């Protein structure tokens, strides 16, 4: 990763995959996909179901760690997605070495195409000056 170019990273995430789009340098819109390999959520209190859920949670922790490892301390990060996964990733990023405070927003969003992620990221980051939001998001 190039430490000399400030990168803006848009991450769309759910519990199955994370799509990272890099908006910087000569390669705006470079896409990386990370898969979680987490089993679907199980509910119930029996022993086998609790073990399956524990394995799922461990797979998600590894998933978040893998996503965080692809980020640099100089990055500015926007996280999008449905459900709670986007907030879980933010918490993991905030505790990852050198990344605290790098997430500028977490926004609910349905599955987006690569072109939509790039357009949304460019629009979002164009409203920022020196890391300060100049327009509210929902």
Secondary structure, 3 states (H helix, E strand, C coil): CCCCCCCEEEEEECCCEEEEEEECCCCCCEEEEEECCCCCCCCCCCHHHHHHHHHHHHHHHHHHHHHHHCCCCCCEEEEEECCCHHHHHHHHHHCCCCCCCCEEEEEECCCCCHHHHHHHHHHHHHCEECCEECCCCC
